[in-house]
Amino acid sequence: MNSSSASFHKSPASQPSREKPIVFVVDDDVSVRESLESMIRFAGWQPQTFASAQEFLSLPRALIPSCLILDVTLPDLNGLDVQERIAIERIDLPIIFITAHGDVPMAVRAMKAGAVEFLTKPCGDEVLLRAIQQAIEWSQTALQHEAQMRSIRECYASLSGRERQVMALVVRGLLNRHVGDELDISEVTVKAHRGNVMRKMKADSLADLVNMATRLHLASAPNGWYSNQPAAASA
């Protein structure tokens, strides 16, 4: 790495350490690890370095924006195999590959599998720092999306069976009286359940509720799906 890292300093070093994004580095070359660690810390992120893939994989998942700088050739696992292992469990962890022995097929495989960048050693600091910045921003977005989805799922889980039935019909555009006809309950009861749904789902509008249902893959469910859902008493 070269001294150009001094001109690229976008991550705020004033953040509390626990909130700083983490840049993981997995490389069996100690000189590379030390160089990257210094550069990453200077740029305002938290570096965590590992000499082997297994050492990194044994680490618990970090629930803050982060990325992984990964060497392709490692003593225990191939970097591409590491990418495959973490693709499902750590979808919020983008990967930047660096290698001294890369080729086009290897780069294509890595990029198709979702790598942010595939760089050849030695790579310039500016190029690497920009790749890290992009990866950290992507990770932050992914974590925010995951948190939103977790909140929506928790809200949906709080609904009673009848409320889920009402929600399923409401988000398809059925009027209260039609929902009542479908479920054989009164329009007044539908309104009560609908009010509970809006409150429990923390929806500000019908459009907001429809958006949540879409994200939960409920809005596109076939007609009649609600008849198989557990229903509470309709009274």
PyRosetta script that sets phi, psi and omega in degrees:
from pyrosetta import init, pose_from_sequence

init()
pose = pose_from_sequence("MNSSSASFHKSPASQPSREKPIVFVVDDDVSVRESLESMIRFAGWQPQTFASAQEFLSLPRALIPSCLILDVTLPDLNGLDVQERIAIERIDLPIIFITAHGDVPMAVRAMKAGAVEFLTKPCGDEVLLRAIQQAIEWSQTALQHEAQMRSIRECYASLSGRERQVMALVVRGLLNRHVGDELDISEVTVKAHRGNVMRKMKADSLADLVNMATRLHLASAPNGWYSNQPAAASA")
pose.set_psi(1, 152.9)
pose.set_omega(1, -177.4)
pose.set_phi(2, -116.1)
pose.set_psi(2, 178.6)
pose.set_omega(2, -173.1)
pose.set_phi(3, -75.8)
pose.set_psi(3, -2.1)
pose.set_omega(3, -177.8)
pose.set_phi(4, -65.8)
pose.set_psi(4, -11.0)
pose.set_omega(4, 179.7)
pose.set_phi(5, -61.3)
pose.set_psi(5, -21.8)
pose.set_omega(5, -178.5)
pose.set_phi(6, -64.5)
pose.set_psi(6, -23.3)
pose.set_omega(6, -177.2)
pose.set_phi(7, -91.7)
pose.set_psi(7, -1.4)
pose.set_omega(7, -177.9)
pose.set_phi(8, -124.1)
pose.set_psi(8, 103.0)
pose.set_omega(8, -173.3)
pose.set_phi(9, -145.8)
pose.set_psi(9, 76.1)
pose.set_omega(9, -174.4)
pose.set_phi(10, -96.4)
pose.set_psi(10, -25.8)
pose.set_omega(10, -177.4)
pose.set_phi(11, -82.1)
pose.set_psi(11, 129.2)
pose.set_omega(11, -175.6)
pose.set_phi(12, -69.5)
pose.set_psi(12, 115.6)
pose.set_omega(12, -179.9)
pose.set_phi(13, -73.2)
pose.set_psi(13, -11.5)
pose.set_omega(13, -178.3)
pose.set_phi(14, -78.7)
pose.set_psi(14, -8.9)
pose.set_omega(14, 178.8)
pose.set_phi(15, -64.9)
pose.set_psi(15, 149.5)
pose.set_omega(15, 172.9)
pose.set_phi(16, -57.6)
pose.set_psi(16, 145.0)
pose.set_omega(16, -175.0)
pose.set_phi(17, -55.4)
pose.set_psi(17, -39.3)
pose.set_omega(17, -177.1)
pose.set_phi(18, -67.5)
pose.set_psi(18, -18.5)
pose.set_omega(18, -178.2)
pose.set_phi(19, -99.9)
pose.set_psi(19, -9.2)
pose.set_omega(19, 179.8)
pose.set_phi(20, -67.0)
pose.set_psi(20, 139.8)
pose.set_omega(20, 173.4)
pose.set_phi(21, -58.3)
pose.set_psi(21, 149.0)
pose.set_omega(21, -179.9)
pose.set_phi(22, -105.4)
pose.set_psi(22, 134.8)
pose.set_omega(22, 172.7)
pose.set_phi(23, -112.8)
pose.set_psi(23, 108.6)
pose.set_omega(23, 177.1)
pose.set_phi(24, -82.9)
pose.set_psi(24, 141.5)
pose.set_omega(24, 177.9)
pose.set_phi(25, -128.1)
pose.set_psi(25, 123.6)
pose.set_omega(25, 175.5)
pose.set_phi(26, -119.9)
pose.set_psi(26, 108.5)
pose.set_omega(26, -178.3)
pose.set_phi(27, -156.0)
pose.set_psi(27, 134.7)
pose.set_omega(27, -177.2)
pose.set_phi(28, -82.2)
pose.set_psi(28, -3.4)
pose.set_omega(28, 178.5)
pose.set_phi(29, -92.6)
pose.set_psi(29, 112.1)
pose.set_omega(29, -175.4)
pose.set_phi(30, -62.4)
pose.set_psi(30, -34.4)
pose.set_omega(30, -179.6)
pose.set_phi(31, -66.8)
pose.set_psi(31, -36.8)
pose.set_omega(31, 177.6)
pose.set_phi(32, -67.0)
pose.set_psi(32, -44.6)
pose.set_omega(32, -179.7)
pose.set_phi(33, -60.1)
pose.set_psi(33, -44.7)
pose.set_omega(33, -178.3)
pose.set_phi(34, -66.5)
pose.set_psi(34, -40.9)
pose.set_omega(34, 179.4)
pose.set_phi(35, -63.8)
pose.set_psi(35, -46.3)
pose.set_omega(35, 179.8)
pose.set_phi(36, -66.5)
pose.set_psi(36, -38.5)
pose.set_omega(36, 179.5)
pose.set_phi(37, -59.8)
pose.set_psi(37, -44.5)
pose.set_omega(37, 179.4)
pose.set_phi(38, -64.4)
pose.set_psi(38, -44.4)
pose.set_omega(38, -178.9)
pose.set_phi(39, -64.5)
pose.set_psi(39, -43.6)
pose.set_omega(39, -178.3)
pose.set_phi(40, -65.0)
pose.set_psi(40, -44.0)
pose.set_omega(40, 179.8)
pose.set_phi(41, -64.8)
pose.set_psi(41, -40.0)
pose.set_omega(41, 179.1)
pose.set_phi(42, -63.1)
pose.set_psi(42, -34.0)
pose.set_omega(42, -179.4)
pose.set_phi(43, -76.8)
pose.set_psi(43, -7.4)
pose.set_omega(43, 174.8)
pose.set_phi(44, 102.7)
pose.set_psi(44, 4.5)
pose.set_omega(44, 178.4)
pose.set_phi(45, -101.2)
pose.set_psi(45, 172.4)
pose.set_omega(45, 176.2)
pose.set_phi(46, -96.9)
pose.set_psi(46, 117.2)
pose.set_omega(46, 175.8)
pose.set_phi(47, -88.3)
pose.set_psi(47, 140.6)
pose.set_omega(47, 170.8)
pose.set_phi(48, -135.4)
pose.set_psi(48, 119.0)
pose.set_omega(48, -173.1)
pose.set_phi(49, -111.6)
pose.set_psi(49, 150.1)
pose.set_omega(49, -178.3)
pose.set_phi(50, -141.2)
pose.set_psi(50, 143.0)
pose.set_omega(50, -179.3)
pose.set_phi(51, -89.5)
pose.set_psi(51, -13.4)
pose.set_omega(51, -178.4)
pose.set_phi(52, -143.4)
pose.set_psi(52, 159.2)
pose.set_omega(52, 179.6)
pose.set_phi(53, -68.0)
pose.set_psi(53, -41.2)
pose.set_omega(53, -178.4)
pose.set_phi(54, -62.8)
pose.set_psi(54, -36.2)
pose.set_omega(54, 178.3)
pose.set_phi(55, -62.3)
pose.set_psi(55, -41.6)
pose.set_omega(55, 178.5)
pose.set_phi(56, -70.3)
pose.set_psi(56, -44.0)
pose.set_omega(56, -176.6)
pose.set_phi(57, -64.6)
pose.set_psi(57, -23.3)
pose.set_omega(57, 179.2)
pose.set_phi(58, -79.6)
pose.set_psi(58, -7.4)
pose.set_omega(58, -178.9)
pose.set_phi(59, -78.0)
pose.set_psi(59, 135.7)
pose.set_omega(59, 176.5)
pose.set_phi(60, -61.6)
pose.set_psi(60, 152.1)
pose.set_omega(60, 179.9)
pose.set_phi(61, -62.6)
pose.set_psi(61, 136.6)
pose.set_omega(61, 177.3)
pose.set_phi(62, -92.3)
pose.set_psi(62, 127.8)
pose.set_omega(62, -177.4)
pose.set_phi(63, -97.7)
pose.set_psi(63, 37.6)
pose.set_omega(63, 172.8)
pose.set_phi(64, -131.5)
pose.set_psi(64, 160.2)
pose.set_omega(64, -179.7)
pose.set_phi(65, -51.5)
pose.set_psi(65, 133.2)
pose.set_omega(65, -177.0)
pose.set_phi(66, -158.9)
pose.set_psi(66, 166.1)
pose.set_omega(66, 174.3)
pose.set_phi(67, -148.8)
pose.set_psi(67, 170.2)
pose.set_omega(67, -176.0)
pose.set_phi(68, -126.8)
pose.set_psi(68, 122.2)
pose.set_omega(68, 170.5)
pose.set_phi(69, -94.6)
pose.set_psi(69, 116.6)
pose.set_omega(69, -168.0)
pose.set_phi(70, -126.3)
pose.set_psi(70, 125.6)
pose.set_omega(70, 174.4)
pose.set_phi(71, -75.9)
pose.set_psi(71, 143.5)
pose.set_omega(71, -179.7)
pose.set_phi(72, -73.2)
pose.set_psi(72, -43.4)
pose.set_omega(72, -176.4)
pose.set_phi(73, -98.7)
pose.set_psi(73, 111.4)
pose.set_omega(73, -179.2)
pose.set_phi(74, -125.9)
pose.set_psi(74, 158.6)
pose.set_omega(74, -176.3)
pose.set_phi(75, -68.8)
pose.set_psi(75, -23.8)
pose.set_omega(75, -176.4)
pose.set_phi(76, -110.8)
pose.set_psi(76, -51.8)
pose.set_omega(76, -179.0)
pose.set_phi(77, -126.7)
pose.set_psi(77, 144.6)
pose.set_omega(77, 173.3)
pose.set_phi(78, -66.9)
pose.set_psi(78, 140.2)
pose.set_omega(78, -178.7)
pose.set_phi(79, -57.7)
pose.set_psi(79, -35.3)
pose.set_omega(79, 178.8)
pose.set_phi(80, -67.6)
pose.set_psi(80, -32.4)
pose.set_omega(80, 175.9)
pose.set_phi(81, -70.2)
pose.set_psi(81, -36.1)
pose.set_omega(81, 176.1)
pose.set_phi(82, -62.8)
pose.set_psi(82, -43.0)
pose.set_omega(82, 178.1)
pose.set_phi(83, -57.7)
pose.set_psi(83, -42.4)
pose.set_omega(83, -179.8)
pose.set_phi(84, -65.1)
pose.set_psi(84, -37.4)
pose.set_omega(84, -178.3)
pose.set_phi(85, -67.2)
pose.set_psi(85, -39.2)
pose.set_omega(85, -175.0)
pose.set_phi(86, -92.7)
pose.set_psi(86, -2.7)
pose.set_omega(86, -175.5)
pose.set_phi(87, -59.5)
pose.set_psi(87, -34.8)
pose.set_omega(87, -176.5)
pose.set_phi(88, -92.1)
pose.set_psi(88, -47.1)
pose.set_omega(88, -174.2)
pose.set_phi(89, -77.2)
pose.set_psi(89, -26.4)
pose.set_omega(89, -176.2)
pose.set_phi(90, -129.0)
pose.set_psi(90, 59.8)
pose.set_omega(90, -176.5)
pose.set_phi(91, -67.9)
pose.set_psi(91, -15.1)
pose.set_omega(91, 178.4)
pose.set_phi(92, -89.4)
pose.set_psi(92, 7.0)
pose.set_omega(92, -177.1)
pose.set_phi(93, -111.8)
pose.set_psi(93, 90.4)
pose.set_omega(93, 179.0)
pose.set_phi(94, -70.1)
pose.set_psi(94, 152.1)
pose.set_omega(94, -174.3)
pose.set_phi(95, -116.7)
pose.set_psi(95, 136.0)
pose.set_omega(95, 171.7)
pose.set_phi(96, -114.3)
pose.set_psi(96, 115.3)
pose.set_omega(96, 179.1)
pose.set_phi(97, -86.5)
pose.set_psi(97, 140.2)
pose.set_omega(97, 169.6)
pose.set_phi(98, -132.1)
pose.set_psi(98, 138.4)
pose.set_omega(98, -177.2)
pose.set_phi(99, -157.0)
pose.set_psi(99, 151.8)
pose.set_omega(99, 174.6)
pose.set_phi(100, -100.3)
pose.set_psi(100, -3.1)
pose.set_omega(100, -175.0)
pose.set_phi(101, -133.6)
pose.set_psi(101, 40.0)
pose.set_omega(101, -178.5)
pose.set_phi(102, -87.0)
pose.set_psi(102, 162.5)
pose.set_omega(102, 174.1)
pose.set_phi(103, -142.6)
pose.set_psi(103, 173.6)
pose.set_omega(103, -175.2)
pose.set_phi(104, -61.8)
pose.set_psi(104, -49.5)
pose.set_omega(104, 179.2)
pose.set_phi(105, -56.9)
pose.set_psi(105, -38.7)
pose.set_omega(105, 179.4)
pose.set_phi(106, -65.4)
pose.set_psi(106, -43.5)
pose.set_omega(106, 179.5)
pose.set_phi(107, -64.6)
pose.set_psi(107, -41.5)
pose.set_omega(107, 179.5)
pose.set_phi(108, -62.5)
pose.set_psi(108, -43.8)
pose.set_omega(108, 179.2)
pose.set_phi(109, -61.1)
pose.set_psi(109, -44.2)
pose.set_omega(109, -178.7)
pose.set_phi(110, -64.2)
pose.set_psi(110, -44.1)
pose.set_omega(110, -177.6)
pose.set_phi(111, -69.8)
pose.set_psi(111, -38.0)
pose.set_omega(111, 177.7)
pose.set_phi(112, -64.2)
pose.set_psi(112, -29.9)
pose.set_omega(112, 179.8)
pose.set_phi(113, -84.2)
pose.set_psi(113, 2.0)
pose.set_omega(113, 173.0)
pose.set_phi(114, 108.6)
pose.set_psi(114, 7.2)
pose.set_omega(114, 179.3)
pose.set_phi(115, -62.4)
pose.set_psi(115, 143.5)
pose.set_omega(115, 178.6)
pose.set_phi(116, -73.6)
pose.set_psi(116, -39.2)
pose.set_omega(116, -176.8)
pose.set_phi(117, -154.9)
pose.set_psi(117, 154.3)
pose.set_omega(117, 176.1)
pose.set_phi(118, -131.1)
pose.set_psi(118, 105.2)
pose.set_omega(118, -172.3)
pose.set_phi(119, -113.3)
pose.set_psi(119, 149.0)
pose.set_omega(119, 178.9)
pose.set_phi(120, -101.1)
pose.set_psi(120, 133.4)
pose.set_omega(120, 176.9)
pose.set_phi(121, -73.0)
pose.set_psi(121, 143.5)
pose.set_omega(121, -11.0)
pose.set_phi(122, -78.7)
pose.set_psi(122, 140.7)
pose.set_omega(122, -179.9)
pose.set_phi(123, -112.5)
pose.set_psi(123, 148.8)
pose.set_omega(123, -178.7)
pose.set_phi(124, -68.6)
pose.set_psi(124, 147.5)
pose.set_omega(124, -179.2)
pose.set_phi(125, -60.4)
pose.set_psi(125, -42.8)
pose.set_omega(125, -177.5)
pose.set_phi(126, -59.3)
pose.set_psi(126, -43.5)
pose.set_omega(126, 179.9)
pose.set_phi(127, -63.5)
pose.set_psi(127, -45.5)
pose.set_omega(127, -178.5)
pose.set_phi(128, -67.7)
pose.set_psi(128, -41.7)
pose.set_omega(128, -179.6)
pose.set_phi(129, -65.1)
pose.set_psi(129, -37.6)
pose.set_omega(129, 176.3)
pose.set_phi(130, -65.4)
pose.set_psi(130, -39.4)
pose.set_omega(130, 178.2)
pose.set_phi(131, -63.8)
pose.set_psi(131, -40.8)
pose.set_omega(131, 178.2)
pose.set_phi(132, -63.8)
pose.set_psi(132, -45.0)
pose.set_omega(132, 179.8)
pose.set_phi(133, -58.5)
pose.set_psi(133, -45.2)
pose.set_omega(133, 179.0)
pose.set_phi(134, -62.2)
pose.set_psi(134, -43.0)
pose.set_omega(134, -178.8)
pose.set_phi(135, -65.8)
pose.set_psi(135, -41.2)
pose.set_omega(135, 179.4)
pose.set_phi(136, -63.4)
pose.set_psi(136, -42.3)
pose.set_omega(136, 178.6)
pose.set_phi(137, -63.6)
pose.set_psi(137, -40.7)
pose.set_omega(137, 178.1)
pose.set_phi(138, -63.5)
pose.set_psi(138, -43.5)
pose.set_omega(138, -180.0)
pose.set_phi(139, -62.7)
pose.set_psi(139, -41.7)
pose.set_omega(139, 178.9)
pose.set_phi(140, -61.1)
pose.set_psi(140, -43.4)
pose.set_omega(140, 178.5)
pose.set_phi(141, -62.9)
pose.set_psi(141, -42.8)
pose.set_omega(141, -179.6)
pose.set_phi(142, -63.6)
pose.set_psi(142, -40.8)
pose.set_omega(142, 179.5)
pose.set_phi(143, -67.6)
pose.set_psi(143, -38.2)
pose.set_omega(143, 177.5)
pose.set_phi(144, -64.1)
pose.set_psi(144, -42.4)
pose.set_omega(144, 178.4)
pose.set_phi(145, -62.6)
pose.set_psi(145, -42.8)
pose.set_omega(145, 179.8)
pose.set_phi(146, -62.7)
pose.set_psi(146, -41.0)
pose.set_omega(146, 179.6)
pose.set_phi(147, -65.3)
pose.set_psi(147, -40.7)
pose.set_omega(147, 178.3)
pose.set_phi(148, -63.2)
pose.set_psi(148, -44.2)
pose.set_omega(148, -179.9)
pose.set_phi(149, -65.6)
pose.set_psi(149, -38.0)
pose.set_omega(149, 178.2)
pose.set_phi(150, -63.0)
pose.set_psi(150, -41.3)
pose.set_omega(150, 179.1)
pose.set_phi(151, -65.1)
pose.set_psi(151, -42.6)
pose.set_omega(151, 179.7)
pose.set_phi(152, -63.9)
pose.set_psi(152, -42.8)
pose.set_omega(152, 179.8)
pose.set_phi(153, -64.0)
pose.set_psi(153, -39.5)
pose.set_omega(153, 179.2)
pose.set_phi(154, -65.2)
pose.set_psi(154, -40.5)
pose.set_omega(154, 178.0)
pose.set_phi(155, -64.2)
pose.set_psi(155, -43.6)
pose.set_omega(155, -179.1)
pose.set_phi(156, -64.7)
pose.set_psi(156, -36.8)
pose.set_omega(156, 179.5)
pose.set_phi(157, -65.2)
pose.set_psi(157, -23.3)
pose.set_omega(157, -179.4)
pose.set_phi(158, -79.3)
pose.set_psi(158, -10.9)
pose.set_omega(158, -179.9)
pose.set_phi(159, -74.9)
pose.set_psi(159, 146.4)
pose.set_omega(159, 173.1)
pose.set_phi(160, -75.8)
pose.set_psi(160, 168.5)
pose.set_omega(160, 178.8)
pose.set_phi(161, -58.3)
pose.set_psi(161, -43.2)
pose.set_omega(161, -179.7)
pose.set_phi(162, -65.3)
pose.set_psi(162, -40.4)
pose.set_omega(162, 179.3)
pose.set_phi(163, -63.3)
pose.set_psi(163, -35.3)
pose.set_omega(163, 176.8)
pose.set_phi(164, -67.2)
pose.set_psi(164, -38.0)
pose.set_omega(164, 177.6)
pose.set_phi(165, -63.2)
pose.set_psi(165, -45.5)
pose.set_omega(165, 179.4)
pose.set_phi(166, -63.1)
pose.set_psi(166, -45.1)
pose.set_omega(166, -179.8)
pose.set_phi(167, -59.0)
pose.set_psi(167, -44.5)
pose.set_omega(167, -178.3)
pose.set_phi(168, -58.2)
pose.set_psi(168, -37.7)
pose.set_omega(168, -178.9)
pose.set_phi(169, -80.8)
pose.set_psi(169, -37.9)
pose.set_omega(169, -179.0)
pose.set_phi(170, -63.4)
pose.set_psi(170, -43.0)
pose.set_omega(170, -176.7)
pose.set_phi(171, -70.8)
pose.set_psi(171, -12.0)
pose.set_omega(171, 174.3)
pose.set_phi(172, -88.3)
pose.set_psi(172, -0.9)
pose.set_omega(172, 175.9)
pose.set_phi(173, 96.4)
pose.set_psi(173, 6.8)
pose.set_omega(173, 179.8)
pose.set_phi(174, -71.5)
pose.set_psi(174, 138.8)
pose.set_omega(174, 174.9)
pose.set_phi(175, -72.4)
pose.set_psi(175, 161.2)
pose.set_omega(175, -176.7)
pose.set_phi(176, -55.2)
pose.set_psi(176, -42.5)
pose.set_omega(176, -177.9)
pose.set_phi(177, -66.5)
pose.set_psi(177, -33.3)
pose.set_omega(177, 178.2)
pose.set_phi(178, -72.6)
pose.set_psi(178, -36.6)
pose.set_omega(178, 175.2)
pose.set_phi(179, -61.7)
pose.set_psi(179, -42.6)
pose.set_omega(179, 178.3)
pose.set_phi(180, -61.2)
pose.set_psi(180, -40.4)
pose.set_omega(180, 178.5)
pose.set_phi(181, -63.7)
pose.set_psi(181, -42.2)
pose.set_omega(181, -178.7)
pose.set_phi(182, -64.0)
pose.set_psi(182, -38.9)
pose.set_omega(182, -175.2)
pose.set_phi(183, -100.4)
pose.set_psi(183, -0.9)
pose.set_omega(183, 179.4)
pose.set_phi(184, 59.2)
pose.set_psi(184, 45.8)
pose.set_omega(184, 175.1)
pose.set_phi(185, -131.8)
pose.set_psi(185, 165.6)
pose.set_omega(185, -176.9)
pose.set_phi(186, -75.8)
pose.set_psi(186, 159.3)
pose.set_omega(186, 179.0)
pose.set_phi(187, -64.3)
pose.set_psi(187, -34.5)
pose.set_omega(187, 177.8)
pose.set_phi(188, -62.2)
pose.set_psi(188, -42.1)
pose.set_omega(188, 178.6)
pose.set_phi(189, -65.9)
pose.set_psi(189, -38.6)
pose.set_omega(189, 177.3)
pose.set_phi(190, -59.9)
pose.set_psi(190, -45.9)
pose.set_omega(190, -179.6)
pose.set_phi(191, -59.6)
pose.set_psi(191, -39.8)
pose.set_omega(191, 179.7)
pose.set_phi(192, -65.1)
pose.set_psi(192, -46.2)
pose.set_omega(192, 178.9)
pose.set_phi(193, -64.8)
pose.set_psi(193, -39.3)
pose.set_omega(193, -179.9)
pose.set_phi(194, -63.5)
pose.set_psi(194, -40.9)
pose.set_omega(194, 177.3)
pose.set_phi(195, -62.3)
pose.set_psi(195, -40.4)
pose.set_omega(195, 177.6)
pose.set_phi(196, -64.6)
pose.set_psi(196, -39.3)
pose.set_omega(196, 179.2)
pose.set_phi(197, -61.8)
pose.set_psi(197, -47.9)
pose.set_omega(197, -178.9)
pose.set_phi(198, -61.0)
pose.set_psi(198, -40.7)
pose.set_omega(198, -179.3)
pose.set_phi(199, -69.0)
pose.set_psi(199, -48.2)
pose.set_omega(199, -177.5)
pose.set_phi(200, -68.5)
pose.set_psi(200, -34.1)
pose.set_omega(200, 178.3)
pose.set_phi(201, -81.7)
pose.set_psi(201, -7.2)
pose.set_omega(201, -179.4)
pose.set_phi(202, 58.0)
pose.set_psi(202, 40.6)
pose.set_omega(202, -178.8)
pose.set_phi(203, -91.4)
pose.set_psi(203, 132.3)
pose.set_omega(203, -179.8)
pose.set_phi(204, -84.4)
pose.set_psi(204, -19.0)
pose.set_omega(204, -177.3)
pose.set_phi(205, -159.1)
pose.set_psi(205, 170.6)
pose.set_omega(205, 176.3)
pose.set_phi(206, -62.7)
pose.set_psi(206, -39.6)
pose.set_omega(206, 178.7)
pose.set_phi(207, -60.3)
pose.set_psi(207, -38.9)
pose.set_omega(207, 177.9)
pose.set_phi(208, -64.2)
pose.set_psi(208, -41.6)
pose.set_omega(208, 179.3)
pose.set_phi(209, -65.8)
pose.set_psi(209, -41.0)
pose.set_omega(209, 177.9)
pose.set_phi(210, -61.7)
pose.set_psi(210, -41.8)
pose.set_omega(210, 178.4)
pose.set_phi(211, -61.1)
pose.set_psi(211, -41.6)
pose.set_omega(211, 177.9)
pose.set_phi(212, -64.1)
pose.set_psi(212, -43.3)
pose.set_omega(212, 179.6)
pose.set_phi(213, -62.3)
pose.set_psi(213, -38.4)
pose.set_omega(213, 178.4)
pose.set_phi(214, -63.9)
pose.set_psi(214, -43.7)
pose.set_omega(214, -180.0)
pose.set_phi(215, -66.8)
pose.set_psi(215, -27.1)
pose.set_omega(215, 176.4)
pose.set_phi(216, -88.1)
pose.set_psi(216, 1.8)
pose.set_omega(216, -178.4)
pose.set_phi(217, 61.8)
pose.set_psi(217, 36.8)
pose.set_omega(217, 178.3)
pose.set_phi(218, -100.0)
pose.set_psi(218, -34.8)
pose.set_omega(218, -173.5)
pose.set_phi(219, -63.2)
pose.set_psi(219, -26.0)
pose.set_omega(219, -177.8)
pose.set_phi(220, -97.0)
pose.set_psi(220, 6.2)
pose.set_omega(220, -179.1)
pose.set_phi(221, -65.5)
pose.set_psi(221, 145.1)
pose.set_omega(221, -177.8)
pose.set_phi(222, -66.0)
pose.set_psi(222, 153.4)
pose.set_omega(222, 177.9)
pose.set_phi(223, -58.0)
pose.set_psi(223, 138.7)
pose.set_omega(223, 179.0)
pose.set_phi(224, 95.8)
pose.set_psi(224, -9.0)
pose.set_omega(224, -177.6)
pose.set_phi(225, -60.7)
pose.set_psi(225, -32.5)
pose.set_omega(225, -174.7)
pose.set_phi(226, -67.6)
pose.set_psi(226, -21.1)
pose.set_omega(226, -178.7)
pose.set_phi(227, -68.4)
pose.set_psi(227, -17.0)
pose.set_omega(227, -179.9)
pose.set_phi(228, -97.5)
pose.set_psi(228, -0.6)
pose.set_omega(228, -179.1)
pose.set_phi(229, -85.8)
pose.set_psi(229, 151.8)
pose.set_omega(229, 177.6)
pose.set_phi(230, -64.4)
pose.set_psi(230, 127.8)
pose.set_omega(230, -176.3)
pose.set_phi(231, -113.4)
pose.set_psi(231, 138.4)
pose.set_omega(231, 175.2)
pose.set_phi(232, -83.2)
pose.set_psi(232, 171.8)
pose.set_omega(232, 178.0)
pose.set_phi(233, -60.0)
pose.set_psi(233, 139.0)
pose.set_omega(233, -174.0)
pose.set_phi(234, -86.5)
pose.set_psi(234, -3.0)
pose.set_omega(234, -177.9)
pose.set_phi(235, -69.1)
pose.dump_pdb("model.pdb")
